[in-house]
Amino acid sequence: MLKAGFIGAGFVADFHRKALQAVRGVELAGILRRSNAEQLAASARSDGLGEAVLYDSIADLCQAVDVVCVFCPNFSRVETFEAIRDAVKAGAELKGLICEKPLARNVAEADTVLRLADEIDVPVAYFENNLFMPPITGARAQLKSVEATMGPAHLSRTAEEHAGPFITYWFWDPTLQGGGVWNDMGCHSIAVGMYMLTPDGNPPSYLEPVSVNAELSLLKWNKEPWAGTLRENGINFLEKPAEDYANVSIKFRDPQRETISVCQATNSWMFDASGLRLSMETFGPGYSYSCNSLNSPGEVFIGDKASASIEDSVLAVENAQSTRGRMVLQPNEPDLYGYVGEWRNAIGAFEKGENALLDLHYGRLITLITMAGYLSHEQKRTVDLTDPETLKTLSDYVPLIQQGRGAELLP
């Protein structure tokens, strides 16, 4: 039984806590004492997931667990990896290291994280849950023989959309989060879109990114009443705005077949509908498959008078937009979204002393493509990822939006 320790106790950490209810071979042994940590620990103990002891330092946490999980805010990734490195050098014996997406805010930070991970020298996992969604993995398994006969897919369309993230101070500051919706959810769409295009039997980083063309916009959260909602919570989003809509096309090359495939990614914080929608569709020669997370066999109805007594509308579906009327019900979101699958993959790999299916170098590739999207929007051109000079530029590139200068680019 591997003992896991969480660094971070916010929204995503709680989702992972829920996922662990369906994962064998791991217990939640420790949590770094930060905001929400006591509540997270109480929930874990109530679920029988482990002792969930609270620790005051990363060093103490690392000494008490086998697997450290980096679920902290994006701006603290480098310092967190430094602290884990120092703990290992001081004698902590880890068997695995997990990092939630995105790996870092930009390529330079991603390279620093990779260097620190090399010093830590333990098996690693980059957590990108969309690749493990059962509708996607199931469809690929079903079509395996068809793909072998007809050839791999040539077009994927991916979207992750909801009405806007929860009101968390750092998430609405692009200098801390790393950008807007493209950095937040575009990394999901890039990863799953590339996976759906990757020929069966090849690693997730098999395809070579050729070019990126991106259009980013601020369409909702600079308008009332939404901007006012942020101000009421102490967030002046108009001072340092970020994109709430992204429409991006990514071209890939198959290095063996020398064929081209395309991923069309759409992400938004302006999807005023039932709640979070993960939408994917893939087209190959003579076949296709699709997934829409809002297509559910379950639903609930809450009338106007009854709505006053509802405890939590988010229990129906992530980022639910209503507390009354007809609502979509997803009874097992951690499994549907792929959290359970990525945990099972990581724990199985760590028990063998191996990296998970997705490692930190894969996370760096996703960061590179994400940054290419920002560069494309800034320069109003298609970014060529086969050009050495472009790759050099991206190695230390910090998008204007990430610098807090989004007002220069966004309406």
Residue pairs with C-beta under 8 A, 6 or more apart in sequence:
1 25
1 26
1 27
2 25
2 26
2 27
2 66
2 67
2 95
2 96
2 347
2 350
2 351
3 26
3 27
3 29
3 30
3 50
3 64
3 65
3 66
3 67
4 20
4 26
4 27
4 28
4 29
4 30
4 50
4 65
4 66
4 67
4 68
4 69
4 98
5 29
5 30
5 31
5 32
5 55
5 61
5 62
5 64
5 65
5 67
5 68
5 69
6 13
6 16
6 17
6 28
6 30
6 31
6 32
6 40
6 69
6 71
7 32
7 58
7 61
7 68
7 69
7 70
7 71
7 72
7 80
8 32
8 34
8 69
8 70
8 71
8 72
8 73
8 100
9 31
9 32
9 34
9 35
9 36
9 37
9 39
9 40
9 71
10 35
10 36
10 71
10 73
10 168
11 166
11 168
12 71
12 100
13 31
13 36
13 40
13 69
13 71
14 36
14 40
14 43
15 333
15 334
15 337
15 339
16 69
16 71
16 334
16 339
16 343
17 28
17 40
17 43
17 44
17 47
17 49
18 333
18 334
18 339
19 334
19 335
19 339
19 340
19 343
20 26
20 27
20 28
20 44
20 47
20 49
20 343
21 47
21 49
21 334
22 334
22 335
22 340
23 340
23 343
23 344
23 347
24 344
24 347
25 347
25 348
25 351
26 67
26 343
26 347
27 49
27 50
27 51
28 44
28 49
28 50
28 52
29 50
29 51
29 52
29 53
29 64
29 65
30 51
30 52
30 53
30 54
30 55
30 61
30 64
30 65
31 37
31 40
31 41
31 44
31 52
31 53
31 54
31 55
31 61
32 54
32 55
32 57
32 58
32 61
33 54
33 55
33 56
34 72
37 54
38 54
40 52
41 52
41 53
41 54
42 52
44 50
44 52
45 51
45 52
53 64
55 61
55 64
57 83
58 68
58 80
58 83
58 84
58 87
59 83
59 86
59 87
59 90
59 92
61 68
61 87
62 68
62 84
62 87
62 88
62 92
62 94
63 87
63 91
63 92
65 94
66 93
66 94
66 95
66 96
66 350
67 94
67 95
67 96
67 97
67 98
67 347
67 350
68 84
68 94
68 96
68 97
68 98
69 98
69 100
70 77
70 80
70 81
70 84
70 97
70 98
70 99
70 100
71 100
72 80
73 170
73 171
73 176
73 177
74 102
74 104
74 105
74 170
74 176
74 177
74 178
74 183
75 105
75 170
75 175
75 176
75 177
75 178
77 99
77 103
77 104
77 105
77 109
77 113
78 104
78 109
78 112
78 113
78 116
81 112
81 113
81 116
81 117
81 120
82 116
84 94
84 97
84 116
84 120
85 116
85 119
85 120
88 94
88 119
88 120
88 121
88 122
89 119
94 120
94 122
95 122
95 123
95 350
95 353
96 122
96 123
96 124
96 125
96 346
96 347
96 349
96 350
97 117
97 120
97 122
97 123
97 124
97 125
98 124
98 125
98 127
98 346
99 113
99 124
99 125
99 126
99 127
99 360
99 363
100 127
101 126
101 127
101 128
101 187
101 188
101 191
101 363
101 366
102 178
102 183
102 187
102 363
102 366
102 367
102 370
103 110
103 113
103 126
103 360
103 363
103 364
103 366
103 367
104 110
104 112
104 113
104 178
104 363
104 364
104 367
105 177
105 178
105 179
105 183
105 402
106 178
106 367
106 371
106 397
106 398
106 399
106 402
107 364
107 367
107 368
107 371
107 394
107 395
107 396
107 397
108 395
108 396
108 397
108 398
110 363
110 364
110 367
110 368
111 364
111 395
113 360
113 364
114 360
114 361
114 364
117 124
117 360
123 349
123 350
123 353
123 354
123 355
123 356
124 355
124 356
124 359
124 360
125 342
125 345
125 346
125 349
125 350
125 355
125 356
125 358
125 359
126 356
126 358
126 359
126 360
126 362
126 363
127 342
127 346
127 358
128 187
128 188
128 191
128 192
128 342
128 358
128 362
128 363
128 366
129 188
129 337
129 338
129 339
129 341
129 342
130 136
130 160
130 188
130 189
130 191
130 192
130 195
130 278
130 280
130 337
130 338
131 137
131 191
131 192
131 195
131 204
131 338
131 342
131 357
131 358
132 338
132 339
132 340
132 341
132 342
132 345
133 192
133 278
133 280
133 291
133 336
133 337
133 338
133 341
134 335
134 336
134 338
134 341
135 291
135 336
136 192
136 195
136 196
136 280
136 291
136 338
137 341
139 282
139 289
139 291
140 196
140 200
140 289
142 289
143 284
143 287
143 289
144 200
146 284
146 286
146 287
147 153
147 199
147 200
147 284
147 287
148 200
150 284
150 285
150 286
150 287
151 284
151 285
152 197
152 198
152 199
152 200
152 254
152 257
152 261
152 284
153 196
153 197
153 261
153 282
153 283
153 284
154 197
154 259
154 260
154 261
154 262
154 283
154 284
154 285
155 197
155 261
155 262
155 263
155 264
155 282
155 283
156 192
156 193
156 194
156 196
156 197
156 261
156 262
156 263
156 264
156 280
156 281
156 282
156 283
157 193
157 263
157 264
157 265
157 266
157 279
157 280
157 281
157 282
158 188
158 189
158 190
158 192
158 193
158 196
158 263
158 264
158 265
158 266
158 279
158 280
159 189
159 265
159 266
159 267
159 277
159 278
159 279
159 280
160 185
160 188
160 189
160 267
160 276
160 277
160 278
160 279
161 185
161 266
161 267
161 268
161 269
161 270
161 271
161 276
161 277
161 279
162 268
162 269
162 271
162 275
162 276
162 277
162 318
162 319
163 269
163 270
163 271
163 272
163 273
163 275
163 319
163 321
164 220
164 221
164 226
164 244
164 269
164 270
164 319
165 171
165 172
165 184
165 269
165 319
167 229
167 230
167 233
167 235
169 234
169 235
170 176
170 177
171 177
171 184
172 230
172 235
172 237
172 242
173 235
173 240
173 404
174 180
174 183
174 240
174 241
174 242
174 401
174 402
174 404
174 406
175 240
175 402
175 403
175 404
177 183
177 184
177 242
178 402
179 242
179 243
179 370
179 374
179 399
179 401
179 402
180 216
180 218
180 241
180 242
180 243
180 244
180 246
180 269
180 401
180 406
181 242
181 243
181 244
181 245
181 246
181 267
181 268
181 269
182 214
182 216
182 243
182 246
182 248
182 267
182 370
182 373
182 374
183 370
183 374
183 402
184 267
184 269
185 267
186 246
186 248
186 265
186 267
186 370
186 373
187 366
187 367
187 370
188 267
188 278
189 248
189 263
189 265
189 266
189 267
190 250
190 263
190 265
190 366
190 369
190 370
191 204
191 358
191 366
192 280
193 250
193 263
193 264
193 265
193 280
194 204
194 207
194 209
194 250
194 252
194 263
195 204
196 263
196 280
196 282
197 207
197 252
197 261
197 263
197 282
198 204
198 206
198 207
199 206
199 254
199 257
204 357
204 358
204 362
205 361
205 362
205 365
206 254
206 255
207 252
207 253
207 254
207 255
207 261
208 252
208 253
208 254
208 255
208 386
209 250
209 251
209 252
209 365
209 368
209 369
209 372
209 385
210 251
210 252
210 253
210 260
210 384
210 385
210 386
211 250
211 251
211 382
211 383
211 384
211 385
211 386
212 248
212 249
212 250
212 251
212 369
212 372
212 373
212 375
212 376
212 382
212 383
212 385
213 248
213 249
213 376
213 381
213 382
213 383
214 246
214 247
214 248
214 249
214 372
214 373
214 374
214 376
214 377
215 246
215 247
215 248
215 377
216 243
216 245
216 246
216 373
216 374
216 377
216 401
216 409
216 410
217 243
217 244
217 245
217 246
217 410
217 411
218 241
218 242
218 243
218 244
218 245
218 406
218 410
218 411
219 244
219 245
219 268
219 270
220 226
220 244
220 245
220 269
220 270
221 227
221 230
221 237
221 241
221 244
221 269
221 270
222 237
222 238
222 241
222 410
222 411
227 237
227 238
230 236
230 237
238 407
240 404
240 405
240 406
240 407
241 401
241 406
241 407
241 410
242 401
242 406
242 410
243 377
243 401
243 406
243 410
244 268
244 269
244 270
245 267
245 268
245 269
245 270
246 265
246 266
246 267
246 268
246 373
247 265
247 266
248 264
248 265
248 266
248 267
248 373
248 376
249 262
249 263
249 264
249 265
250 262
250 263
250 264
250 265
250 369
251 260
251 261
251 262
252 260
252 261
252 262
252 263
253 259
253 260
254 260
254 261
271 277
272 321
273 294
273 321
274 294
274 317
274 320
274 321
274 322
274 327
274 328
275 294
275 316
275 317
275 318
275 319
275 320
275 321
275 328
276 293
276 317
276 318
276 319
277 292
277 293
277 294
278 291
278 292
278 293
278 337
279 290
279 291
279 292
279 293
280 290
280 291
281 288
281 289
281 290
281 291
282 288
282 289
282 290
293 330
293 336
293 337
294 317
294 328
296 317
296 328
296 329
296 330
298 328
298 329
298 330
298 331
299 326
299 327
299 328
299 329
300 316
300 326
300 327
300 329
301 325
301 326
301 327
302 310
302 323
302 324
302 325
302 327
303 324
304 324
306 324
307 323
307 324
310 323
310 324
313 320
313 322
313 323
313 327
314 320
316 327
316 328
316 329
316 330
317 327
317 328
317 329
317 330
317 333
318 330
318 333
318 337
320 327
330 336
334 340
335 341
342 356
342 358
345 356
345 357
346 356
349 355
349 356
349 357
350 356
368 385
368 391
368 394
369 385
371 394
371 397
371 399
372 383
372 385
372 390
372 394
373 383
374 397
374 399
374 400
374 401
374 402
375 383
375 393
375 394
375 397
375 399
376 382
376 383
377 409
378 399
378 400
378 409
383 390
384 390
385 391
400 406
400 408
400 409
401 409
401 410
